[in-house]
Structures are given as structure tokens and as C-alpha cells.
Amino acid sequence: MKNNGEPYPVEVFTGTAWEAGLLKSMLEDNEIPSVINGSGTQPLNQSPVNMSAAKIFVSSDDFDRAGEIVHDFFSDMHQDNREEE
């Protein structure tokens, strides 16, 4: 893909609309603009786990920082799951 040095959208996450909503908030808290695509038309409070996959896109300029936030999100989620067992 030729981009002439200009930023371009990069996918950083695919998952449920519920997870995407949480991650989008976390990205915005870190001043990383993002877009959710394909999250379906249902409100997030209605069967969020069974909805079609949602994807989050960020600017290529923010990819590394966004990737760290996504990684931390899943690390924290897995840690919480282990503590509940």
C-alpha cells in the first residue's frame, strides 16, 4: 500500500461491540482518535456478546500506542478471570 507518508487507518482490534466500546473509551482517554466499524445496529445493552464482530481503526501514526492499550486491556481482563477462579 502506497501512502506517500500520510497517515492511514489501521485495524487494532476485532471483537464484540461491548469490548470495542470499552477499548474506544480507553483510546480516547489516551487522546487516540478511533473509529468502530461493523458493530451492528443493536444497542450495546442488548446481547453484546452475540453481535457481529466490531473492529476498531486508528491512524497509522497512533498504531504503536493503541496496540499497547489493546494489549494491556486483554492482559487485565485475563488477570481478572484468573483471580475469579
C-alpha positions as YAML, in Angstrom:
chain: A
units: angstrom
residues:
- id: 1
  name: MET
  ca: [0.00, 0.00, 0.00]
- id: 2
  name: LYS
  ca: [1.49, 3.30, -1.07]
- id: 3
  name: ASN
  ca: [0.59, 6.15, 1.27]
- id: 4
  name: ASN
  ca: [3.10, 8.90, 0.43]
- id: 5
  name: GLY
  ca: [3.96, 9.30, 4.11]
- id: 6
  name: GLU
  ca: [0.37, 10.25, 5.01]
- id: 7
  name: PRO
  ca: [-1.36, 8.55, 7.96]
- id: 8
  name: TYR
  ca: [-3.84, 5.82, 7.05]
- id: 9
  name: PRO
  ca: [-6.41, 3.80, 9.04]
- id: 10
  name: VAL
  ca: [-5.10, 0.62, 10.69]
- id: 11
  name: GLU
  ca: [-7.15, -2.06, 12.44]
- id: 12
  name: VAL
  ca: [-6.05, -2.60, 16.05]
- id: 13
  name: PHE
  ca: [-8.90, -4.75, 17.37]
- id: 14
  name: THR
  ca: [-11.64, -7.18, 16.34]
- id: 15
  name: GLY
  ca: [-14.11, -8.48, 18.90]
- id: 16
  name: THR
  ca: [-17.51, -7.87, 20.41]
- id: 17
  name: ALA
  ca: [-19.20, -4.50, 20.29]
- id: 18
  name: TRP
  ca: [-19.04, -4.39, 24.09]
- id: 19
  name: GLU
  ca: [-15.25, -4.85, 24.11]
- id: 20
  name: ALA
  ca: [-14.87, -2.36, 21.26]
- id: 21
  name: GLY
  ca: [-16.86, 0.24, 23.18]
- id: 22
  name: LEU
  ca: [-14.65, -0.17, 26.25]
- id: 23
  name: LEU
  ca: [-11.47, -0.02, 24.18]
- id: 24
  name: LYS
  ca: [-12.66, 3.03, 22.26]
- id: 25
  name: SER
  ca: [-13.17, 4.82, 25.59]
- id: 26
  name: MET
  ca: [-9.70, 3.82, 26.73]
- id: 27
  name: LEU
  ca: [-8.16, 5.04, 23.47]
- id: 28
  name: GLU
  ca: [-10.00, 8.36, 23.73]
- id: 29
  name: ASP
  ca: [-8.82, 8.73, 27.35]
- id: 30
  name: ASN
  ca: [-5.29, 8.48, 25.93]
- id: 31
  name: GLU
  ca: [-6.06, 11.03, 23.20]
- id: 32
  name: ILE
  ca: [-6.04, 8.45, 20.41]
- id: 33
  name: PRO
  ca: [-8.91, 9.04, 17.96]
- id: 34
  name: SER
  ca: [-10.55, 5.82, 16.82]
- id: 35
  name: VAL
  ca: [-13.46, 4.53, 14.75]
- id: 36
  name: ILE
  ca: [-15.61, 1.46, 15.37]
- id: 37
  name: ASN
  ca: [-16.77, -0.32, 12.23]
- id: 38
  name: GLY
  ca: [-19.19, -3.23, 11.87]
- id: 39
  name: SER
  ca: [-20.60, -3.15, 15.38]
- id: 40
  name: GLY
  ca: [-24.13, -3.96, 14.23]
- id: 41
  name: THR
  ca: [-27.27, -1.96, 14.85]
- id: 42
  name: GLN
  ca: [-28.29, -3.27, 18.28]
- id: 43
  name: PRO
  ca: [-27.68, -1.08, 21.31]
- id: 44
  name: LEU
  ca: [-24.71, -2.24, 23.40]
- id: 45
  name: ASN
  ca: [-27.00, -3.29, 26.25]
- id: 46
  name: GLN
  ca: [-28.78, -5.94, 24.15]
- id: 47
  name: SER
  ca: [-26.88, -9.21, 23.71]
- id: 48
  name: PRO
  ca: [-23.49, -7.57, 23.12]
- id: 49
  name: VAL
  ca: [-21.62, -10.87, 23.11]
- id: 50
  name: ASN
  ca: [-23.72, -12.39, 20.32]
- id: 51
  name: MET
  ca: [-23.45, -9.49, 17.91]
- id: 52
  name: SER
  ca: [-21.31, -9.44, 14.81]
- id: 53
  name: ALA
  ca: [-17.66, -8.56, 15.18]
- id: 54
  name: ALA
  ca: [-16.73, -4.94, 15.73]
- id: 55
  name: LYS
  ca: [-13.41, -3.55, 14.53]
- id: 56
  name: ILE
  ca: [-11.50, -0.56, 15.81]
- id: 57
  name: PHE
  ca: [-9.35, 1.51, 13.49]
- id: 58
  name: VAL
  ca: [-6.80, 4.16, 14.45]
- id: 59
  name: SER
  ca: [-4.40, 6.31, 12.48]
- id: 60
  name: SER
  ca: [-1.17, 4.60, 11.49]
- id: 61
  name: ASP
  ca: [0.57, 7.35, 13.49]
- id: 62
  name: ASP
  ca: [-1.11, 6.05, 16.68]
- id: 63
  name: PHE
  ca: [-0.78, 2.33, 15.94]
- id: 64
  name: ASP
  ca: [2.00, 1.53, 18.41]
- id: 65
  name: ARG
  ca: [0.42, 3.36, 21.35]
- id: 66
  name: ALA
  ca: [-3.02, 1.93, 20.55]
- id: 67
  name: GLY
  ca: [-1.56, -1.57, 20.34]
- id: 68
  name: GLU
  ca: [-0.13, -1.20, 23.85]
- id: 69
  name: ILE
  ca: [-3.53, -0.16, 25.19]
- id: 70
  name: VAL
  ca: [-5.27, -3.11, 23.49]
- id: 71
  name: HIS
  ca: [-2.61, -5.47, 24.86]
- id: 72
  name: ASP
  ca: [-2.99, -4.06, 28.39]
- id: 73
  name: PHE
  ca: [-6.80, -4.35, 28.13]
- id: 74
  name: PHE
  ca: [-6.62, -8.06, 27.39]
- id: 75
  name: SER
  ca: [-3.87, -8.69, 29.94]
- id: 76
  name: ASP
  ca: [-6.00, -7.05, 32.62]
- id: 77
  name: MET
  ca: [-9.10, -8.97, 31.52]
- id: 78
  name: HIS
  ca: [-7.25, -12.32, 31.65]
- id: 79
  name: GLN
  ca: [-5.80, -11.40, 35.05]
- id: 80
  name: ASP
  ca: [-9.31, -10.68, 36.38]
- id: 81
  name: ASN
  ca: [-10.55, -14.03, 35.04]
- id: 82
  name: ARG
  ca: [-7.73, -15.90, 36.81]
- id: 83
  name: GLU
  ca: [-8.48, -14.15, 40.09]
- id: 84
  name: GLU
  ca: [-12.16, -15.20, 39.90]
- id: 85
  name: GLU
  ca: [-11.29, -18.89, 39.57]
...
